[in-house]
């Protein structure tokens, strides 16, 4: 996620609609509206006043007076090319012969300087999601969460990413099932889980750059199933 105003750096116009409580990003041919605290975007192409809606995998939100919107989605909708380097965890926008990297892993977070709170919740969610999985399965879960934190399409802290909830048609969708069913509050991380989390914090990544994972026997979520699969470990399919 990036502040909507960032797109002014690449010739887009950004404004605020008080009527719709939305950030409005526009280019010469496209207008996109991002309502606050919603997981969809409304858009119009070529000034035809024929508005359509896209459902997003994340929720636009306001932080410190700025509206945050999904970087990759917005850039592509505006007709720009987007590339993501999983090794450096850097997203680049290519437009009019210019390449811009809004954020890098070093700018978003430092894995080696986590708060005690973030580390606690990363251990808890890894145990809750992968306590019965192999060491590589635990490592992949922890790494994929860190990858998501460092991706511009999700919140920029571990705790916010873990507890992130999107809302669509009045229904709340949790990113991780242990948050929904409260398991995250009741597990005790074992030594292998703690070791795997520490390895992920050092940069090890058996998920191969994944930002999501799912158990195919327990979810029919078409959005997560549509992502590019990177690896399957135990009961989890990892994807980006």
C-alpha positions as CSV (number, residue, x, y, z in Angstrom):
1,X,0.0,0.0,0.0
2,X,1.2,3.5,-0.8
3,X,-0.3,7.0,-0.2
4,X,-2.6,7.8,-3.1
5,X,-0.7,11.1,-3.4
6,X,2.4,9.2,-4.5
7,X,0.9,8.8,-8.0
8,X,1.4,12.6,-8.5
9,X,5.0,11.6,-9.0
10,X,4.1,9.9,-12.2
11,X,1.8,12.4,-13.8
12,X,-1.5,11.3,-12.2
13,X,-3.9,13.7,-10.6
14,X,-5.0,12.9,-7.0
15,X,-8.0,14.4,-5.1
16,X,-10.4,13.7,-2.3
17,X,-14.2,13.3,-2.7
18,X,-15.8,14.3,0.5
19,X,-19.2,13.1,-0.8
20,X,-18.0,9.6,-1.3
21,X,-15.2,9.6,1.3
22,X,-12.9,8.4,-1.4
23,X,-9.4,9.1,-2.8
24,X,-9.7,9.8,-6.5
25,X,-6.7,9.0,-8.8
26,X,-6.9,9.9,-12.4
27,X,-4.9,9.9,-15.6
28,X,-5.9,11.2,-19.0
29,X,-8.0,8.1,-19.7
30,X,-8.9,6.5,-16.3
31,X,-10.5,7.6,-13.1
32,X,-10.3,5.4,-10.0
33,X,-12.1,6.0,-6.7
34,X,-11.0,4.3,-3.5
35,X,-13.6,4.6,-0.7
36,X,-12.0,4.5,2.8
37,X,-12.2,1.3,4.7
38,X,-13.5,-0.6,1.7
39,X,-12.0,-3.5,-0.3
40,X,-13.2,-2.3,-3.8
41,X,-12.4,0.4,-6.3
42,X,-14.8,2.1,-8.7
43,X,-13.4,3.2,-12.1
44,X,-14.4,4.9,-15.3
45,X,-12.5,4.5,-18.6
46,X,-12.1,7.1,-21.3
47,X,-14.5,9.6,-19.6
48,X,-17.5,7.6,-20.7
49,X,-19.2,7.9,-17.3
50,X,-19.8,4.1,-17.3
51,X,-18.5,3.2,-13.8
52,X,-17.5,-0.3,-13.0
53,X,-16.2,-2.0,-9.8
54,X,-13.2,-4.1,-9.0
55,X,-13.0,-6.2,-5.8
56,X,-9.6,-5.9,-4.2
57,X,-7.6,-8.2,-2.0
58,X,-6.9,-5.5,0.5
59,X,-8.7,-2.5,2.1
60,X,-7.9,1.2,1.4
61,X,-7.3,3.0,4.7
62,X,-6.3,6.4,6.1
63,X,-3.2,6.7,8.2
64,X,-1.8,9.9,9.5
65,X,-4.1,11.9,7.2
66,X,-3.2,10.1,4.1
67,X,-5.3,7.6,2.1
68,X,-3.4,4.4,1.3
69,X,-4.3,2.5,-1.9
70,X,-2.9,-0.7,-3.5
71,X,0.2,0.2,-5.5
72,X,0.2,-2.6,-8.2
73,X,-3.5,-2.5,-8.9
74,X,-3.6,1.3,-9.2
75,X,-0.6,1.5,-11.5
76,X,-1.9,-1.2,-13.8
77,X,-5.3,0.4,-13.9
78,X,-3.7,3.6,-15.0
79,X,-2.0,1.8,-17.8
80,X,1.4,1.4,-16.3
81,X,3.6,-1.6,-16.2
82,X,4.5,-3.1,-12.8
83,X,7.3,-5.5,-11.9
84,X,8.2,-7.1,-8.5
85,X,11.6,-8.4,-7.6
86,X,11.1,-11.1,-4.9
87,X,14.8,-11.2,-4.2
88,X,15.1,-7.5,-3.3
89,X,11.4,-7.1,-2.4
90,X,11.1,-4.1,-4.6
91,X,8.2,-3.1,-6.7
92,X,8.9,-0.9,-9.8
93,X,6.6,1.1,-11.9
94,X,7.4,1.6,-15.6
95,X,5.8,4.6,-17.3
96,X,6.7,6.7,-20.3
97,X,10.2,5.3,-20.4
98,X,10.8,6.0,-16.7
99,X,11.2,3.4,-14.0
100,X,10.3,4.3,-10.4
101,X,10.6,2.2,-7.3
102,X,8.2,3.8,-4.6
103,X,9.4,1.6,-1.8
104,X,12.0,-1.0,-1.0
105,X,12.2,-3.5,1.8
106,X,14.7,-1.3,3.7
107,X,12.3,1.6,3.5
108,X,9.2,-0.4,4.6
109,X,10.7,-2.3,7.5
110,X,13.8,-3.7,9.1
111,X,13.6,-7.3,9.9
112,X,16.4,-7.0,12.4
113,X,14.8,-4.3,14.4
114,X,11.3,-5.6,15.1
115,X,9.3,-4.4,18.1
116,X,8.7,-7.0,20.8
117,X,5.0,-6.8,19.9
118,X,5.5,-7.6,16.3
119,X,7.8,-10.5,17.1
120,X,5.3,-11.9,19.6
121,X,2.5,-11.9,17.0
122,X,4.7,-13.4,14.3
123,X,5.5,-16.3,16.6
124,X,1.9,-16.7,17.6
125,X,0.5,-16.7,14.0
126,X,3.2,-19.0,12.8
127,X,2.5,-21.5,15.5
128,X,-1.3,-21.2,15.0
129,X,-1.0,-21.7,11.2
130,X,1.8,-24.2,11.1
131,X,2.3,-25.8,14.5
132,X,1.8,-29.2,13.1
133,X,3.8,-28.6,9.9
134,X,7.4,-29.4,9.2
135,X,10.2,-26.9,9.9
136,X,10.2,-25.8,6.3
137,X,6.4,-25.4,6.5
138,X,6.8,-23.2,9.5
139,X,9.6,-21.2,7.9
140,X,7.4,-20.7,4.7
141,X,4.5,-19.4,6.7
142,X,6.7,-16.9,8.6
143,X,8.5,-15.8,5.5
144,X,5.3,-15.3,3.5
145,X,3.9,-13.0,6.2
146,X,7.1,-11.0,6.1
147,X,7.0,-10.9,2.3
148,X,3.4,-9.5,2.6
149,X,4.5,-6.8,5.1
150,X,7.2,-5.8,2.6
151,X,4.9,-5.8,-0.4
152,X,3.3,-2.4,-1.1
153,X,-0.1,-4.0,-1.5
154,X,-0.5,-4.8,2.3
155,X,0.0,-2.9,5.6
156,X,3.6,-2.1,6.5
157,X,3.8,-3.7,9.9
158,X,3.6,-7.4,11.0
159,X,0.8,-6.9,13.5
160,X,-1.3,-4.8,11.1
161,X,-0.8,-7.4,8.4
162,X,-1.8,-10.3,10.7
163,X,-5.0,-8.6,12.0
164,X,-5.9,-6.9,8.7
165,X,-9.6,-7.4,7.8
166,X,-11.2,-6.5,4.5
167,X,-14.9,-5.7,4.2
168,X,-17.1,-6.4,1.2
169,X,-20.9,-6.2,1.0
170,X,-21.0,-5.9,4.8
171,X,-19.0,-9.1,5.3
172,X,-15.6,-9.1,7.0
173,X,-12.8,-11.3,5.6
174,X,-9.9,-12.2,7.8
175,X,-6.4,-12.7,6.3
176,X,-5.6,-15.5,8.6
177,X,-8.1,-18.0,10.1
178,X,-6.5,-18.2,13.5
179,X,-7.4,-14.5,14.0
180,X,-11.0,-15.3,13.1
181,X,-11.4,-18.3,15.4
182,X,-9.1,-16.8,18.1
183,X,-6.5,-19.6,18.0
184,X,-3.8,-17.0,17.8
185,X,-4.5,-16.1,21.4
186,X,-4.2,-19.5,22.8
187,X,-1.2,-21.3,21.2
188,X,2.3,-21.5,22.7
189,X,5.0,-21.4,20.1
190,X,7.4,-24.4,20.3
191,X,11.1,-24.3,19.9
192,X,11.0,-25.2,16.2
193,X,8.5,-22.5,15.4
194,X,10.7,-19.9,17.2
195,X,13.7,-21.1,15.3
196,X,11.8,-20.9,12.0
197,X,10.7,-17.4,12.7
198,X,14.2,-16.3,13.5
199,X,15.4,-17.9,10.2
200,X,12.7,-16.0,8.3
201,X,13.8,-12.8,10.0
202,X,17.4,-13.5,8.7
203,X,16.0,-13.7,5.2
204,X,15.5,-17.4,4.7
205,X,12.4,-18.2,2.6
206,X,11.2,-21.6,1.8
207,X,8.0,-20.1,0.4
208,X,9.9,-18.8,-2.6
209,X,8.7,-15.3,-2.4
210,X,5.0,-16.1,-1.5
211,X,2.7,-13.5,0.0
212,X,-0.3,-15.8,0.5
213,X,-0.8,-19.5,1.5
214,X,-3.9,-21.7,1.8
215,X,-5.0,-25.2,2.6
216,X,-6.8,-26.4,-0.6
217,X,-9.0,-28.7,1.4
218,X,-10.3,-25.9,3.6
219,X,-10.9,-22.9,1.3
220,X,-12.9,-22.2,-1.8
221,X,-11.7,-18.6,-2.0
222,X,-11.2,-18.0,-5.7
223,X,-9.0,-14.9,-5.2
224,X,-6.3,-16.7,-3.3
225,X,-6.6,-19.7,-5.6
226,X,-6.0,-17.5,-8.6
227,X,-2.5,-16.4,-7.4
228,X,0.7,-17.9,-9.0
229,X,1.7,-20.9,-7.0
230,X,5.4,-20.9,-5.8
231,X,5.6,-24.2,-3.8
232,X,3.5,-26.7,-1.8
233,X,4.7,-27.7,1.6
234,X,2.7,-30.1,3.7
235,X,-0.9,-29.0,3.8
236,X,-0.2,-25.5,2.5
237,X,0.0,-24.1,-1.0
238,X,2.1,-20.9,-1.2
239,X,1.5,-18.3,-3.9
240,X,2.3,-14.7,-4.8
